[in-house]
Amino acid sequence: MPIDANISFSGTLIAGLVLTILTVLTACERTPPDYRDPVTLPVYSEGDADNGAIIYEEACGQCHQLSPGSNKKGPQLMNIYGAPAAELEDYDYGAALTKSGWVWDAKTLDPYIADAQKAMPESKMLSDPMPDASERADIIAYLSTLRMAAPAIDSDGKPIDTEHTQMSDEPVEIEDGLENQPAASF
């Protein structure tokens, strides 16, 4: 009788371990990166985008990235200019921003960069206020230059690699007289 109890206990233990491993593995599945629509607004010209890039790195780069899927404390900012606030599926925005109905343009970015907590008291953005209007204009000018077309997406939501084409198994017809030419000639 004790042997059967040990087998039953071992089976239960193994089943529990398998269930735990499967749960952990499925929970670790990464959300595919989300992309904003291409920017349609003109580049913001009331600031210096080159200076804005420098200020951005110092003031914003610690929390915000520029590559889709590379969210940190804040969401990635590629194609942010002219985009609706809180639209990326792969970032957990605060309720206030999600309900704001804002579109990120100079009119909304300026007060938000100046003092996010004052512009939106329940904001998750915990940056230091930026009182210098010319620095804010430079950052807005820089953000308005961040433009990238979204890649084609397959049925699983993964980007399709359009730069590297898959080789075909189809036979290639070689013209008469070219059989002995090096492949690089074609």
C-alpha positions as CSV (number, residue, x, y, z in Angstrom):
1,M,0.0,0.0,0.0
2,P,2.7,2.6,0.8
3,I,4.2,2.1,-2.8
4,D,0.9,3.1,-4.4
5,A,0.7,6.2,-2.2
6,N,4.2,7.2,-3.2
7,I,3.4,6.7,-6.9
8,S,0.2,8.8,-6.5
9,F,2.1,11.5,-4.6
10,S,4.9,11.5,-7.3
11,G,2.4,11.8,-10.1
12,T,0.6,14.7,-8.4
13,L,4.0,16.4,-7.8
14,I,5.0,15.9,-11.4
15,A,1.7,17.2,-12.7
16,G,2.0,20.2,-10.4
17,L,5.5,21.0,-11.7
18,V,4.4,20.6,-15.3
19,L,1.5,23.0,-14.8
20,T,3.7,25.5,-13.0
21,I,6.3,25.4,-15.8
22,L,3.6,25.8,-18.5
23,T,2.1,28.7,-16.6
24,V,5.4,30.5,-16.3
25,L,6.3,29.9,-19.9
26,T,3.0,31.3,-21.2
27,A,3.1,34.2,-18.9
28,C,6.5,35.2,-20.3
29,E,5.2,35.6,-23.8
30,R,6.2,39.1,-25.0
31,T,3.5,41.4,-26.3
32,P,4.4,42.3,-29.9
33,P,5.5,45.9,-30.4
34,D,2.8,48.4,-31.3
35,Y,3.3,51.1,-33.9
36,R,1.7,54.6,-34.2
37,D,0.4,55.7,-37.6
38,P,2.8,57.8,-39.7
39,V,3.0,61.5,-38.7
40,T,0.9,63.7,-41.0
41,L,1.6,67.1,-39.3
42,P,4.3,69.2,-40.7
43,V,7.6,69.4,-38.7
44,Y,7.3,71.9,-35.9
45,S,9.5,74.9,-36.9
46,E,9.4,77.1,-33.8
47,G,12.3,75.2,-32.2
48,D,15.7,73.8,-33.0
49,A,15.3,70.1,-33.5
50,D,19.1,69.4,-33.3
51,N,19.2,71.1,-29.9
52,G,16.0,69.3,-29.0
53,A,17.7,66.0,-29.6
54,I,20.4,66.8,-27.1
55,I,17.9,68.0,-24.5
56,Y,15.7,65.0,-25.1
57,E,18.6,62.6,-24.4
58,E,19.4,64.4,-21.1
59,A,15.8,65.0,-19.9
60,C,13.7,62.3,-21.5
61,G,15.9,59.5,-22.8
62,Q,16.1,57.8,-19.4
63,C,12.4,56.9,-19.5
64,H,11.5,57.1,-23.2
65,Q,12.9,55.1,-26.1
66,L,12.4,55.7,-29.8
67,S,12.0,52.1,-31.0
68,P,8.6,50.4,-31.1
69,G,8.4,47.7,-28.4
70,S,11.1,49.4,-26.4
71,N,9.0,50.9,-23.7
72,K,10.6,51.7,-20.4
73,K,9.1,53.8,-17.5
74,G,7.4,55.8,-20.3
75,P,6.2,54.7,-23.8
76,Q,8.4,54.8,-26.9
77,L,7.9,58.1,-28.7
78,M,8.4,57.3,-32.4
79,N,5.7,59.0,-34.5
80,I,4.3,60.7,-31.3
81,Y,3.8,64.1,-33.0
82,G,0.1,64.3,-34.0
83,A,-0.7,61.0,-32.5
84,P,-3.6,60.4,-30.1
85,A,-2.5,60.1,-26.5
86,A,-2.3,56.6,-24.9
87,E,-2.8,54.7,-28.1
88,L,-0.1,52.0,-27.9
89,E,-1.3,48.6,-26.9
90,D,2.1,47.5,-25.5
91,Y,2.2,50.2,-22.8
92,D,0.1,50.6,-19.7
93,Y,-0.9,54.2,-19.6
94,G,-2.5,55.9,-16.6
95,A,-6.3,56.4,-16.5
96,A,-6.1,60.2,-16.8
97,L,-4.1,60.1,-20.0
98,T,-6.2,57.3,-21.5
99,K,-9.4,59.3,-20.9
100,S,-7.9,62.7,-21.9
101,G,-8.7,62.6,-25.6
102,W,-5.5,64.5,-26.2
103,V,-3.5,64.6,-29.5
104,W,0.2,65.2,-29.1
105,D,1.0,68.4,-30.9
106,A,2.7,71.6,-29.7
107,K,-0.5,72.8,-28.0
108,T,-0.6,69.7,-25.7
109,L,3.1,68.8,-25.5
110,D,4.2,72.3,-24.3
111,P,2.3,72.3,-21.0
112,Y,2.8,68.6,-20.5
113,I,6.6,68.9,-20.9
114,A,6.6,72.1,-18.8
115,D,5.0,70.4,-15.8
116,A,3.2,67.1,-16.4
117,Q,1.7,67.0,-12.9
118,K,0.3,70.5,-13.3
119,A,-1.0,69.8,-16.9
120,M,-2.6,66.5,-15.8
121,P,-2.6,65.9,-12.0
122,E,-3.0,62.1,-12.2
123,S,-0.2,61.7,-14.8
124,K,2.2,58.8,-14.4
125,M,5.0,61.0,-15.8
126,L,7.1,62.0,-12.9
127,S,9.6,64.3,-14.6
128,D,11.1,67.5,-13.3
129,P,9.3,70.6,-14.6
130,M,10.9,72.3,-17.6
131,P,10.2,76.0,-17.2
132,D,12.4,77.2,-20.2
133,A,10.0,77.7,-23.1
134,S,12.8,77.6,-25.7
135,E,14.0,74.2,-24.5
136,R,10.4,72.9,-24.7
137,A,10.1,74.2,-28.2
138,D,13.3,72.5,-29.1
139,I,12.1,69.2,-27.7
140,I,8.8,69.5,-29.6
141,A,10.7,70.3,-32.8
142,Y,12.8,67.2,-32.3
143,L,9.7,65.0,-31.5
144,S,8.1,66.3,-34.7
145,T,11.0,64.9,-36.7
146,L,10.6,61.3,-35.3
147,R,8.9,59.6,-38.3
148,M,9.0,55.9,-39.2
149,A,6.6,53.9,-41.3
150,A,5.1,50.9,-39.5
151,P,6.2,47.5,-40.9
152,A,3.8,45.1,-42.5
153,I,2.5,42.7,-39.9
154,D,1.7,39.0,-40.2
155,S,-1.4,37.3,-38.8
156,D,0.4,36.8,-35.5
157,G,1.1,40.5,-35.1
158,K,4.8,40.1,-35.9
159,P,6.7,42.4,-38.4
160,I,7.3,40.9,-41.8
161,D,10.9,41.2,-42.9
162,T,10.7,42.9,-46.3
163,E,14.4,43.5,-46.7
164,H,15.4,39.8,-46.8
165,T,13.4,37.8,-49.3
166,Q,13.0,34.0,-48.9
167,M,14.7,31.9,-51.5
168,S,12.4,30.0,-53.8
169,D,12.4,26.3,-54.6
170,E,11.3,27.1,-58.1
171,P,13.7,26.1,-60.9
172,V,15.5,28.9,-62.7
173,E,15.7,28.8,-66.4
174,I,19.2,29.8,-67.7
175,E,19.5,31.1,-71.2
176,D,21.5,29.2,-73.8
177,G,25.2,30.0,-73.7
178,L,25.1,31.3,-70.1
179,E,25.4,27.9,-68.3
180,N,29.1,28.4,-67.5
181,Q,28.8,32.0,-66.4
182,P,29.4,32.8,-62.7
183,A,26.2,33.4,-60.7
184,A,27.2,37.0,-60.0
185,S,26.7,37.7,-63.7
186,F,23.0,37.3,-63.4
